[in-house]
Amino acid sequence: MNSIGENCTQLKKDYDNCFNNWFSDRFLKGDTDDSLCAPLFKVYQQCVKDAMKQHQIEFKEIENDFLGTKDEEKKPPPKDS
């Protein structure tokens, strides 16, 4: 799958490749240190944020942490029919 920004696609592929290797070669063997791919993720994340700005996409929730909070447990609002 391509990234939101055309110039981010290769960064995404590089990060995905790193993550997949880390997951299968380390995480599944008990090594939970995920710092190996962190530099690639940060560069990719910044590229996506820049692309979102270019496309005038405001997605403030991207900055919020929900996992492990009470917000994670909230049900989504009902859809309008």
N, CA, C and O atoms as a Maestro MAE file, in Angstrom:
{
 s_m_m2io_version
 :::
 2.0.0
}

f_m_ct {
 s_m_title
 :::
 protein
 m_atom[324] {
  # First column is atom index #
  i_m_mmod_type
  r_m_x_coord
  r_m_y_coord
  r_m_z_coord
  i_m_residue_number
  s_m_chain_name
  s_m_pdb_residue_name
  s_m_pdb_atom_name
  i_m_atomic_number
  :::
  1 25 0.851 -1.171 0.000 1 A "MET " " N  " 7
  2 3 0.000 0.000 0.000 1 A "MET " " CA " 6
  3 2 0.895 1.233 0.000 1 A "MET " " C  " 6
  4 15 1.872 1.299 0.746 1 A "MET " " O  " 8
  5 25 0.567 2.184 -0.818 2 A "ASN " " N  " 7
  6 3 1.321 3.428 -0.868 2 A "ASN " " CA " 6
  7 2 0.958 4.330 0.299 2 A "ASN " " C  " 6
  8 15 -0.062 4.139 0.962 2 A "ASN " " O  " 8
  9 25 1.800 5.300 0.531 3 A "SER " " N  " 7
  10 3 1.587 6.254 1.603 3 A "SER " " CA " 6
  11 2 0.732 7.413 1.104 3 A "SER " " C  " 6
  12 15 0.497 7.551 -0.097 3 A "SER " " O  " 8
  13 25 0.273 8.238 2.026 4 A "ILE " " N  " 7
  14 3 -0.548 9.396 1.675 4 A "ILE " " CA " 6
  15 2 0.222 10.368 0.785 4 A "ILE " " C  " 6
  16 15 -0.360 10.993 -0.101 4 A "ILE " " O  " 8
  17 25 1.500 10.494 1.011 5 A "GLY " " N  " 7
  18 3 2.332 11.366 0.188 5 A "GLY " " CA " 6
  19 2 3.194 10.534 -0.727 5 A "GLY " " C  " 6
  20 15 3.850 9.591 -0.285 5 A "GLY " " O  " 8
  21 25 3.198 10.878 -1.996 6 A "GLU " " N  " 7
  22 3 3.961 10.093 -2.968 6 A "GLU " " CA " 6
  23 2 5.431 9.973 -2.557 6 A "GLU " " C  " 6
  24 15 6.045 8.918 -2.712 6 A "GLU " " O  " 8
  25 25 5.986 11.075 -2.029 7 A "ASN " " N  " 7
  26 3 7.388 11.041 -1.621 7 A "ASN " " CA " 6
  27 2 7.610 10.270 -0.322 7 A "ASN " " C  " 6
  28 15 8.752 10.076 0.093 7 A "ASN " " O  " 8
  29 25 6.528 9.829 0.323 8 A "CYS " " N  " 7
  30 3 6.643 9.055 1.566 8 A "CYS " " CA " 6
  31 2 6.596 7.550 1.321 8 A "CYS " " C  " 6
  32 15 6.890 6.766 2.223 8 A "CYS " " O  " 8
  33 25 6.237 7.150 0.131 9 A "THR " " N  " 7
  34 3 6.014 5.725 -0.130 9 A "THR " " CA " 6
  35 2 7.273 4.892 0.100 9 A "THR " " C  " 6
  36 15 7.202 3.833 0.724 9 A "THR " " O  " 8
  37 25 8.414 5.347 -0.388 10 A "GLN " " N  " 7
  38 3 9.642 4.567 -0.181 10 A "GLN " " CA " 6
  39 2 10.014 4.530 1.299 10 A "GLN " " C  " 6
  40 15 10.498 3.513 1.795 10 A "GLN " " O  " 8
  41 25 9.788 5.639 2.002 11 A "LEU " " N  " 7
  42 3 10.051 5.655 3.448 11 A "LEU " " CA " 6
  43 2 9.163 4.646 4.157 11 A "LEU " " C  " 6
  44 15 9.607 3.964 5.081 11 A "LEU " " O  " 8
  45 25 7.910 4.549 3.727 12 A "LYS " " N  " 7
  46 3 6.976 3.583 4.311 12 A "LYS " " CA " 6
  47 2 7.465 2.161 4.058 12 A "LYS " " C  " 6
  48 15 7.457 1.324 4.961 12 A "LYS " " O  " 8
  49 25 7.887 1.897 2.837 13 A "LYS " " N  " 7
  50 3 8.376 0.556 2.499 13 A "LYS " " CA " 6
  51 2 9.609 0.200 3.323 13 A "LYS " " C  " 6
  52 15 9.742 -0.929 3.793 13 A "LYS " " O  " 8
  53 25 10.509 1.165 3.495 14 A "ASP " " N  " 7
  54 3 11.707 0.917 4.297 14 A "ASP " " CA " 6
  55 2 11.340 0.608 5.744 14 A "ASP " " C  " 6
  56 15 11.879 -0.319 6.349 14 A "ASP " " O  " 8
  57 25 10.411 1.399 6.293 15 A "TYR " " N  " 7
  58 3 9.989 1.160 7.674 15 A "TYR " " CA " 6
  59 2 9.256 -0.184 7.786 15 A "TYR " " C  " 6
  60 15 9.527 -0.963 8.700 15 A "TYR " " O  " 8
  61 25 8.339 -0.453 6.869 16 A "ASP " " N  " 7
  62 3 7.600 -1.723 6.902 16 A "ASP " " CA " 6
  63 2 8.555 -2.912 6.858 16 A "ASP " " C  " 6
  64 15 8.372 -3.890 7.583 16 A "ASP " " O  " 8
  65 25 9.569 -2.826 6.009 17 A "ASN " " N  " 7
  66 3 10.549 -3.907 5.895 17 A "ASN " " CA " 6
  67 2 11.306 -4.086 7.209 17 A "ASN " " C  " 6
  68 15 11.483 -5.208 7.685 17 A "ASN " " O  " 8
  69 25 11.748 -2.975 7.789 18 A "CYS " " N  " 7
  70 3 12.447 -3.033 9.074 18 A "CYS " " CA " 6
  71 2 11.541 -3.634 10.149 18 A "CYS " " C  " 6
  72 15 11.956 -4.518 10.899 18 A "CYS " " O  " 8
  73 25 10.307 -3.148 10.215 19 A "PHE " " N  " 7
  74 3 9.371 -3.630 11.229 19 A "PHE " " CA " 6
  75 2 9.109 -5.121 11.069 19 A "PHE " " C  " 6
  76 15 9.140 -5.866 12.049 19 A "PHE " " O  " 8
  77 25 8.852 -5.559 9.843 20 A "ASN " " N  " 7
  78 3 8.562 -6.975 9.614 20 A "ASN " " CA " 6
  79 2 9.738 -7.854 10.011 20 A "ASN " " C  " 6
  80 15 9.551 -8.917 10.602 20 A "ASN " " O  " 8
  81 25 10.950 -7.413 9.688 21 A "ASN " " N  " 7
  82 3 12.136 -8.176 10.093 21 A "ASN " " CA " 6
  83 2 12.290 -8.186 11.608 21 A "ASN " " C  " 6
  84 15 12.567 -9.229 12.199 21 A "ASN " " O  " 8
  85 25 12.110 -7.021 12.243 22 A "TRP " " N  " 7
  86 3 12.208 -6.946 13.694 22 A "TRP " " CA " 6
  87 2 11.166 -7.852 14.344 22 A "TRP " " C  " 6
  88 15 11.469 -8.586 15.284 22 A "TRP " " O  " 8
  89 25 9.943 -7.795 13.837 23 A "PHE " " N  " 7
  90 3 8.859 -8.575 14.431 23 A "PHE " " CA " 6
  91 2 9.157 -10.066 14.381 23 A "PHE " " C  " 6
  92 15 9.032 -10.760 15.390 23 A "PHE " " O  " 8
  93 25 9.552 -10.563 13.210 24 A "SER " " N  " 7
  94 3 9.772 -12.003 13.071 24 A "SER " " CA " 6
  95 2 11.101 -12.458 13.675 24 A "SER " " C  " 6
  96 15 11.182 -13.550 14.238 24 A "SER " " O  " 8
  97 25 12.145 -11.627 13.563 25 A "ASP " " N  " 7
  98 3 13.470 -12.050 14.024 25 A "ASP " " CA " 6
  99 2 13.743 -11.753 15.486 25 A "ASP " " C  " 6
  100 15 14.600 -12.390 16.098 25 A "ASP " " O  " 8
  101 25 13.028 -10.800 16.050 26 A "ARG " " N  " 7
  102 3 13.322 -10.403 17.431 26 A "ARG " " CA " 6
  103 2 12.110 -10.510 18.353 26 A "ARG " " C  " 6
  104 15 12.145 -11.208 19.366 26 A "ARG " " O  " 8
  105 25 11.029 -9.800 17.983 27 A "PHE " " N  " 7
  106 3 9.878 -9.736 18.877 27 A "PHE " " CA " 6
  107 2 9.316 -11.119 19.187 27 A "PHE " " C  " 6
  108 15 9.045 -11.437 20.345 27 A "PHE " " O  " 8
  109 25 9.142 -11.932 18.162 28 A "LEU " " N  " 7
  110 3 8.578 -13.265 18.380 28 A "LEU " " CA " 6
  111 2 9.514 -14.181 19.158 28 A "LEU " " C  " 6
  112 15 9.116 -15.252 19.615 28 A "LEU " " O  " 8
  113 25 10.752 -13.750 19.302 29 A "LYS " " N  " 7
  114 3 11.724 -14.520 20.087 29 A "LYS " " CA " 6
  115 2 11.938 -13.907 21.462 29 A "LYS " " C  " 6
  116 15 12.840 -14.317 22.193 29 A "LYS " " O  " 8
  117 25 11.099 -12.911 21.823 30 A "GLY " " N  " 7
  118 3 11.129 -12.351 23.167 30 A "GLY " " CA " 6
  119 2 11.836 -11.013 23.307 30 A "GLY " " C  " 6
  120 15 11.816 -10.426 24.389 30 A "GLY " " O  " 8
  121 25 12.459 -10.517 22.250 31 A "ASP " " N  " 7
  122 3 13.143 -9.226 22.319 31 A "ASP " " CA " 6
  123 2 12.141 -8.131 21.973 31 A "ASP " " C  " 6
  124 15 11.785 -7.961 20.807 31 A "ASP " " O  " 8
  125 25 11.686 -7.386 22.979 32 A "THR " " N  " 7
  126 3 10.652 -6.370 22.756 32 A "THR " " CA " 6
  127 2 11.221 -4.976 22.543 32 A "THR " " C  " 6
  128 15 10.461 -4.011 22.457 32 A "THR " " O  " 8
  129 25 12.538 -4.851 22.457 33 A "ASP " " N  " 7
  130 3 13.162 -3.548 22.211 33 A "ASP " " CA " 6
  131 2 12.902 -3.149 20.760 33 A "ASP " " C  " 6
  132 15 13.475 -3.720 19.832 33 A "ASP " " O  " 8
  133 25 12.026 -2.158 20.582 34 A "ASP " " N  " 7
  134 3 11.640 -1.761 19.233 34 A "ASP " " CA " 6
  135 2 12.420 -0.552 18.713 34 A "ASP " " C  " 6
  136 15 12.004 0.087 17.747 34 A "ASP " " O  " 8
  137 25 13.537 -0.242 19.345 35 A "SER " " N  " 7
  138 3 14.306 0.941 18.946 35 A "SER " " CA " 6
  139 2 15.015 0.775 17.608 35 A "SER " " C  " 6
  140 15 15.446 1.765 17.017 35 A "SER " " O  " 8
  141 25 15.142 -0.439 17.125 36 A "LEU " " N  " 7
  142 3 15.834 -0.699 15.866 36 A "LEU " " CA " 6
  143 2 15.236 0.103 14.708 36 A "LEU " " C  " 6
  144 15 15.974 0.656 13.892 36 A "LEU " " O  " 8
  145 25 13.933 0.167 14.633 37 A "CYS " " N  " 7
  146 3 13.252 0.825 13.509 37 A "CYS " " CA " 6
  147 2 12.773 2.235 13.845 37 A "CYS " " C  " 6
  148 15 12.209 2.918 12.990 37 A "CYS " " O  " 8
  149 25 12.990 2.669 15.064 38 A "ALA " " N  " 7
  150 3 12.489 3.972 15.495 38 A "ALA " " CA " 6
  151 2 12.968 5.130 14.624 38 A "ALA " " C  " 6
  152 15 12.164 6.004 14.300 38 A "ALA " " O  " 8
  153 25 14.243 5.176 14.229 39 A "PRO " " N  " 7
  154 3 14.677 6.290 13.374 39 A "PRO " " CA " 6
  155 2 13.941 6.327 12.026 39 A "PRO " " C  " 6
  156 15 13.586 7.399 11.537 39 A "PRO " " O  " 8
  157 25 13.719 5.164 11.442 40 A "LEU " " N  " 7
  158 3 12.978 5.101 10.174 40 A "LEU " " CA " 6
  159 2 11.535 5.551 10.374 40 A "LEU " " C  " 6
  160 15 10.976 6.258 9.535 40 A "LEU " " O  " 8
  161 25 10.933 5.137 11.492 41 A "PHE " " N  " 7
  162 3 9.558 5.520 11.758 41 A "PHE " " CA " 6
  163 2 9.427 7.027 11.920 41 A "PHE " " C  " 6
  164 15 8.484 7.624 11.400 41 A "PHE " " O  " 8
  165 25 10.355 7.646 12.630 42 A "LYS " " N  " 7
  166 3 10.275 9.092 12.859 42 A "LYS " " CA " 6
  167 2 10.348 9.869 11.547 42 A "LYS " " C  " 6
  168 15 9.607 10.833 11.352 42 A "LYS " " O  " 8
  169 25 11.237 9.453 10.653 43 A "VAL " " N  " 7
  170 3 11.359 10.122 9.357 43 A "VAL " " CA " 6
  171 2 10.082 9.923 8.549 43 A "VAL " " C  " 6
  172 15 9.572 10.868 7.946 43 A "VAL " " O  " 8
  173 25 9.567 8.699 8.535 44 A "TYR " " N  " 7
  174 3 8.329 8.416 7.808 44 A "TYR " " CA " 6
  175 2 7.156 9.195 8.408 44 A "TYR " " C  " 6
  176 15 6.350 9.763 7.671 44 A "TYR " " O  " 8
  177 25 7.057 9.224 9.724 45 A "GLN " " N  " 7
  178 3 5.967 9.931 10.391 45 A "GLN " " CA " 6
  179 2 5.991 11.420 10.042 45 A "GLN " " C  " 6
  180 15 4.942 12.010 9.783 45 A "GLN " " O  " 8
  181 25 7.170 12.026 10.034 46 A "GLN " " N  " 7
  182 3 7.266 13.443 9.691 46 A "GLN " " CA " 6
  183 2 6.855 13.673 8.238 46 A "GLN " " C  " 6
  184 15 6.200 14.669 7.931 46 A "GLN " " O  " 8
  185 25 7.227 12.778 7.360 47 A "CYS " " N  " 7
  186 3 6.839 12.890 5.957 47 A "CYS " " CA " 6
  187 2 5.314 12.839 5.813 47 A "CYS " " C  " 6
  188 15 4.732 13.610 5.050 47 A "CYS " " O  " 8
  189 25 4.680 11.937 6.542 48 A "VAL " " N  " 7
  190 3 3.220 11.818 6.495 48 A "VAL " " CA " 6
  191 2 2.569 13.086 7.036 48 A "VAL " " C  " 6
  192 15 1.600 13.581 6.460 48 A "VAL " " O  " 8
  193 25 3.092 13.611 8.133 49 A "LYS " " N  " 7
  194 3 2.531 14.849 8.688 49 A "LYS " " CA " 6
  195 2 2.649 15.994 7.685 49 A "LYS " " C  " 6
  196 15 1.716 16.780 7.523 49 A "LYS " " O  " 8
  197 25 3.789 16.086 7.016 50 A "ASP " " N  " 7
  198 3 3.976 17.133 6.005 50 A "ASP " " CA " 6
  199 2 3.007 16.944 4.843 50 A "ASP " " C  " 6
  200 15 2.446 17.917 4.338 50 A "ASP " " O  " 8
  201 25 2.809 15.708 4.419 51 A "ALA " " N  " 7
  202 3 1.878 15.421 3.328 51 A "ALA " " CA " 6
  203 2 0.450 15.761 3.730 51 A "ALA " " C  " 6
  204 15 -0.322 16.262 2.913 51 A "ALA " " O  " 8
  205 25 0.098 15.495 4.971 52 A "MET " " N  " 7
  206 3 -1.237 15.829 5.451 52 A "MET " " CA " 6
  207 2 -1.451 17.339 5.401 52 A "MET " " C  " 6
  208 15 -2.523 17.805 5.016 52 A "MET " " O  " 8
  209 25 -0.440 18.095 5.788 53 A "LYS " " N  " 7
  210 3 -0.539 19.553 5.725 53 A "LYS " " CA " 6
  211 2 -0.704 20.015 4.282 53 A "LYS " " C  " 6
  212 15 -1.512 20.900 3.998 53 A "LYS " " O  " 8
  213 25 0.063 19.418 3.370 54 A "GLN " " N  " 7
  214 3 -0.032 19.778 1.950 54 A "GLN " " CA " 6
  215 2 -1.429 19.531 1.411 54 A "GLN " " C  " 6
  216 15 -1.943 20.302 0.600 54 A "GLN " " O  " 8
  217 25 -2.040 18.439 1.875 55 A "HIS " " N  " 7
  218 3 -3.389 18.074 1.421 55 A "HIS " " CA " 6
  219 2 -4.470 18.725 2.276 55 A "HIS " " C  " 6
  220 15 -5.657 18.440 2.113 55 A "HIS " " O  " 8
  221 25 -4.053 19.599 3.188 56 A "GLN " " N  " 7
  222 3 -4.952 20.303 4.095 56 A "GLN " " CA " 6
  223 2 -5.826 19.347 4.898 56 A "GLN " " C  " 6
  224 15 -7.027 19.559 5.065 56 A "GLN " " O  " 8
  225 25 -5.198 18.308 5.379 57 A "ILE " " N  " 7
  226 3 -5.886 17.334 6.226 57 A "ILE " " CA " 6
  227 2 -5.529 17.647 7.665 57 A "ILE " " C  " 6
  228 15 -4.359 17.607 8.046 57 A "ILE " " O  " 8
  229 25 -6.533 17.956 8.459 58 A "GLU " " N  " 7
  230 3 -6.328 18.184 9.880 58 A "GLU " " CA " 6
  231 2 -6.754 16.929 10.619 58 A "GLU " " C  " 6
  232 15 -7.925 16.549 10.613 58 A "GLU " " O  " 8
  233 25 -5.825 16.322 11.228 59 A "PHE " " N  " 7
  234 3 -6.102 15.079 11.940 59 A "PHE " " CA " 6
  235 2 -5.454 15.172 13.308 59 A "PHE " " C  " 6
  236 15 -4.450 14.514 13.584 59 A "PHE " " O  " 8
  237 25 -6.043 16.002 14.163 60 A "LYS " " N  " 7
  238 3 -5.455 16.303 15.470 60 A "LYS " " CA " 6
  239 2 -5.310 15.059 16.346 60 A "LYS " " C  " 6
  240 15 -4.436 15.010 17.211 60 A "LYS " " O  " 8
  241 25 -6.142 14.076 16.131 61 A "GLU " " N  " 7
  242 3 -6.085 12.877 16.958 61 A "GLU " " CA " 6
  243 2 -4.791 12.101 16.768 61 A "GLU " " C  " 6
  244 15 -4.442 11.271 17.608 61 A "GLU " " O  " 8
  245 25 -4.070 12.357 15.677 62 A "ILE " " N  " 7
  246 3 -2.826 11.629 15.427 62 A "ILE " " CA " 6
  247 2 -1.798 11.893 16.524 62 A "ILE " " C  " 6
  248 15 -0.910 11.071 16.754 62 A "ILE " " O  " 8
  249 25 -1.912 13.020 17.192 63 A "GLU " " N  " 7
  250 3 -0.973 13.388 18.240 63 A "GLU " " CA " 6
  251 2 -1.377 12.826 19.597 63 A "GLU " " C  " 6
  252 15 -0.572 12.843 20.529 63 A "GLU " " O  " 8
  253 25 -2.602 12.328 19.730 64 A "ASN " " N  " 7
  254 3 -3.093 11.854 21.017 64 A "ASN " " CA " 6
  255 2 -2.808 10.379 21.217 64 A "ASN " " C  " 6
  256 15 -2.868 9.593 20.271 64 A "ASN " " O  " 8
  257 25 -2.499 10.006 22.444 65 A "ASP " " N  " 7
  258 3 -2.344 8.609 22.800 65 A "ASP " " CA " 6
  259 2 -3.676 8.109 23.352 65 A "ASP " " C  " 6
  260 15 -4.218 8.675 24.301 65 A "ASP " " O  " 8
  261 25 -4.195 7.047 22.750 66 A "PHE " " N  " 7
  262 3 -5.450 6.474 23.203 66 A "PHE " " CA " 6
  263 2 -5.263 5.090 23.815 66 A "PHE " " C  " 6
  264 15 -6.010 4.705 24.715 66 A "PHE " " O  " 8
  265 25 -4.280 4.345 23.338 67 A "LEU " " N  " 7
  266 3 -4.084 2.997 23.850 67 A "LEU " " CA " 6
  267 2 -3.744 3.049 25.326 67 A "LEU " " C  " 6
  268 15 -2.886 3.819 25.758 67 A "LEU " " O  " 8
  269 25 -4.429 2.221 26.085 68 A "GLY " " N  " 7
  270 3 -4.181 2.160 27.515 68 A "GLY " " CA " 6
  271 2 -4.857 3.260 28.314 68 A "GLY " " C  " 6
  272 15 -4.607 3.392 29.513 68 A "GLY " " O  " 8
  273 25 -5.716 4.058 27.670 69 A "THR " " N  " 7
  274 3 -6.438 5.111 28.375 69 A "THR " " CA " 6
  275 2 -7.930 4.789 28.369 69 A "THR " " C  " 6
  276 15 -8.378 3.863 27.693 69 A "THR " " O  " 8
  277 25 -8.682 5.565 29.129 70 A "LYS " " N  " 7
  278 3 -10.138 5.368 29.147 70 A "LYS " " CA " 6
  279 2 -10.763 5.698 27.794 70 A "LYS " " C  " 6
  280 15 -11.814 5.160 27.446 70 A "LYS " " O  " 8
  281 25 -10.116 6.585 27.028 71 A "ASP " " N  " 7
  282 3 -10.635 6.923 25.700 71 A "ASP " " CA " 6
  283 2 -10.650 5.712 24.777 71 A "ASP " " C  " 6
  284 15 -11.496 5.617 23.887 71 A "ASP " " O  " 8
  285 25 -9.716 4.783 24.985 72 A "GLU " " N  " 7
  286 3 -9.665 3.580 24.167 72 A "GLU " " CA " 6
  287 2 -10.924 2.735 24.368 72 A "GLU " " C  " 6
  288 15 -11.371 2.048 23.449 72 A "GLU " " O  " 8
  289 25 -11.482 2.789 25.555 73 A "GLU " " N  " 7
  290 3 -12.630 1.970 25.904 73 A "GLU " " CA " 6
  291 2 -13.962 2.572 25.451 73 A "GLU " " C  " 6
  292 15 -14.991 1.896 25.479 73 A "GLU " " O  " 8
  293 25 -13.944 3.842 25.034 74 A "LYS " " N  " 7
  294 3 -15.186 4.499 24.617 74 A "LYS " " CA " 6
  295 2 -15.697 3.911 23.311 74 A "LYS " " C  " 6
  296 15 -14.926 3.584 22.409 74 A "LYS " " O  " 8
  297 25 -16.995 3.789 23.235 75 A "LYS " " N  " 7
  298 3 -17.612 3.327 21.993 75 A "LYS " " CA " 6
  299 2 -17.654 4.489 21.017 75 A "LYS " " C  " 6
  300 15 -17.818 5.639 21.426 75 A "LYS " " O  " 8
  301 25 -17.506 4.202 19.732 76 A "PRO " " N  " 7
  302 3 -17.585 5.295 18.750 76 A "PRO " " CA " 6
  303 2 -18.990 5.873 18.723 76 A "PRO " " C  " 6
  304 15 -19.952 5.180 19.054 76 A "PRO " " O  " 8
  305 25 -19.117 7.139 18.330 77 A "PRO " " N  " 7
  306 3 -20.452 7.738 18.260 77 A "PRO " " CA " 6
  307 2 -21.288 7.026 17.202 77 A "PRO " " C  " 6
  308 15 -20.752 6.500 16.227 77 A "PRO " " O  " 8
  309 25 -22.600 7.014 17.401 78 A "PRO " " N  " 7
  310 3 -23.461 6.328 16.419 78 A "PRO " " CA " 6
  311 2 -23.408 7.042 15.079 78 A "PRO " " C  " 6
  312 15 -23.293 8.265 15.003 78 A "PRO " " O  " 8
  313 25 -23.494 6.244 14.029 79 A "LYS " " N  " 7
  314 3 -23.496 6.811 12.673 79 A "LYS " " CA " 6
  315 2 -24.883 7.370 12.374 79 A "LYS " " C  " 6
  316 15 -25.905 6.819 12.782 79 A "LYS " " O  " 8
  317 25 -24.878 8.473 11.655 80 A "ASP " " N  " 7
  318 3 -26.153 9.042 11.235 80 A "ASP " " CA " 6
  319 2 -26.725 8.191 10.102 80 A "ASP " " C  " 6
  320 15 -26.018 7.840 9.157 80 A "ASP " " O  " 8
  321 25 -27.974 7.873 10.207 81 A "SER " " N  " 7
  322 3 -28.606 7.015 9.178 81 A "SER " " CA " 6
  323 2 -29.133 7.830 8.042 81 A "SER " " C  " 6
  324 15 -29.691 7.279 7.094 81 A "SER " " O  " 8
  :::
 }
 m_bond[323] {
  # First column is bond index #
  i_m_from
  i_m_to
  i_m_order
  :::
  1 1 2 1
  2 2 3 1
  3 3 4 2
  4 3 5 1
  5 5 6 1
  6 6 7 1
  7 7 8 2
  8 7 9 1
  9 9 10 1
  10 10 11 1
  11 11 12 2
  12 11 13 1
  13 13 14 1
  14 14 15 1
  15 15 16 2
  16 15 17 1
  17 17 18 1
  18 18 19 1
  19 19 20 2
  20 19 21 1
  21 21 22 1
  22 22 23 1
  23 23 24 2
  24 23 25 1
  25 25 26 1
  26 26 27 1
  27 27 28 2
  28 27 29 1
  29 29 30 1
  30 30 31 1
  31 31 32 2
  32 31 33 1
  33 33 34 1
  34 34 35 1
  35 35 36 2
  36 35 37 1
  37 37 38 1
  38 38 39 1
  39 39 40 2
  40 39 41 1
  41 41 42 1
  42 42 43 1
  43 43 44 2
  44 43 45 1
  45 45 46 1
  46 46 47 1
  47 47 48 2
  48 47 49 1
  49 49 50 1
  50 50 51 1
  51 51 52 2
  52 51 53 1
  53 53 54 1
  54 54 55 1
  55 55 56 2
  56 55 57 1
  57 57 58 1
  58 58 59 1
  59 59 60 2
  60 59 61 1
  61 61 62 1
  62 62 63 1
  63 63 64 2
  64 63 65 1
  65 65 66 1
  66 66 67 1
  67 67 68 2
  68 67 69 1
  69 69 70 1
  70 70 71 1
  71 71 72 2
  72 71 73 1
  73 73 74 1
  74 74 75 1
  75 75 76 2
  76 75 77 1
  77 77 78 1
  78 78 79 1
  79 79 80 2
  80 79 81 1
  81 81 82 1
  82 82 83 1
  83 83 84 2
  84 83 85 1
  85 85 86 1
  86 86 87 1
  87 87 88 2
  88 87 89 1
  89 89 90 1
  90 90 91 1
  91 91 92 2
  92 91 93 1
  93 93 94 1
  94 94 95 1
  95 95 96 2
  96 95 97 1
  97 97 98 1
  98 98 99 1
  99 99 100 2
  100 99 101 1
  101 101 102 1
  102 102 103 1
  103 103 104 2
  104 103 105 1
  105 105 106 1
  106 106 107 1
  107 107 108 2
  108 107 109 1
  109 109 110 1
  110 110 111 1
  111 111 112 2
  112 111 113 1
  113 113 114 1
  114 114 115 1
  115 115 116 2
  116 115 117 1
  117 117 118 1
  118 118 119 1
  119 119 120 2
  120 119 121 1
  121 121 122 1
  122 122 123 1
  123 123 124 2
  124 123 125 1
  125 125 126 1
  126 126 127 1
  127 127 128 2
  128 127 129 1
  129 129 130 1
  130 130 131 1
  131 131 132 2
  132 131 133 1
  133 133 134 1
  134 134 135 1
  135 135 136 2
  136 135 137 1
  137 137 138 1
  138 138 139 1
  139 139 140 2
  140 139 141 1
  141 141 142 1
  142 142 143 1
  143 143 144 2
  144 143 145 1
  145 145 146 1
  146 146 147 1
  147 147 148 2
  148 147 149 1
  149 149 150 1
  150 150 151 1
  151 151 152 2
  152 151 153 1
  153 153 154 1
  154 154 155 1
  155 155 156 2
  156 155 157 1
  157 157 158 1
  158 158 159 1
  159 159 160 2
  160 159 161 1
  161 161 162 1
  162 162 163 1
  163 163 164 2
  164 163 165 1
  165 165 166 1
  166 166 167 1
  167 167 168 2
  168 167 169 1
  169 169 170 1
  170 170 171 1
  171 171 172 2
  172 171 173 1
  173 173 174 1
  174 174 175 1
  175 175 176 2
  176 175 177 1
  177 177 178 1
  178 178 179 1
  179 179 180 2
  180 179 181 1
  181 181 182 1
  182 182 183 1
  183 183 184 2
  184 183 185 1
  185 185 186 1
  186 186 187 1
  187 187 188 2
  188 187 189 1
  189 189 190 1
  190 190 191 1
  191 191 192 2
  192 191 193 1
  193 193 194 1
  194 194 195 1
  195 195 196 2
  196 195 197 1
  197 197 198 1
  198 198 199 1
  199 199 200 2
  200 199 201 1
  201 201 202 1
  202 202 203 1
  203 203 204 2
  204 203 205 1
  205 205 206 1
  206 206 207 1
  207 207 208 2
  208 207 209 1
  209 209 210 1
  210 210 211 1
  211 211 212 2
  212 211 213 1
  213 213 214 1
  214 214 215 1
  215 215 216 2
  216 215 217 1
  217 217 218 1
  218 218 219 1
  219 219 220 2
  220 219 221 1
  221 221 222 1
  222 222 223 1
  223 223 224 2
  224 223 225 1
  225 225 226 1
  226 226 227 1
  227 227 228 2
  228 227 229 1
  229 229 230 1
  230 230 231 1
  231 231 232 2
  232 231 233 1
  233 233 234 1
  234 234 235 1
  235 235 236 2
  236 235 237 1
  237 237 238 1
  238 238 239 1
  239 239 240 2
  240 239 241 1
  241 241 242 1
  242 242 243 1
  243 243 244 2
  244 243 245 1
  245 245 246 1
  246 246 247 1
  247 247 248 2
  248 247 249 1
  249 249 250 1
  250 250 251 1
  251 251 252 2
  252 251 253 1
  253 253 254 1
  254 254 255 1
  255 255 256 2
  256 255 257 1
  257 257 258 1
  258 258 259 1
  259 259 260 2
  260 259 261 1
  261 261 262 1
  262 262 263 1
  263 263 264 2
  264 263 265 1
  265 265 266 1
  266 266 267 1
  267 267 268 2
  268 267 269 1
  269 269 270 1
  270 270 271 1
  271 271 272 2
  272 271 273 1
  273 273 274 1
  274 274 275 1
  275 275 276 2
  276 275 277 1
  277 277 278 1
  278 278 279 1
  279 279 280 2
  280 279 281 1
  281 281 282 1
  282 282 283 1
  283 283 284 2
  284 283 285 1
  285 285 286 1
  286 286 287 1
  287 287 288 2
  288 287 289 1
  289 289 290 1
  290 290 291 1
  291 291 292 2
  292 291 293 1
  293 293 294 1
  294 294 295 1
  295 295 296 2
  296 295 297 1
  297 297 298 1
  298 298 299 1
  299 299 300 2
  300 299 301 1
  301 301 302 1
  302 302 303 1
  303 303 304 2
  304 303 305 1
  305 305 306 1
  306 306 307 1
  307 307 308 2
  308 307 309 1
  309 309 310 1
  310 310 311 1
  311 311 312 2
  312 311 313 1
  313 313 314 1
  314 314 315 1
  315 315 316 2
  316 315 317 1
  317 317 318 1
  318 318 319 1
  319 319 320 2
  320 319 321 1
  321 321 322 1
  322 322 323 1
  323 323 324 2
  :::
 }
}
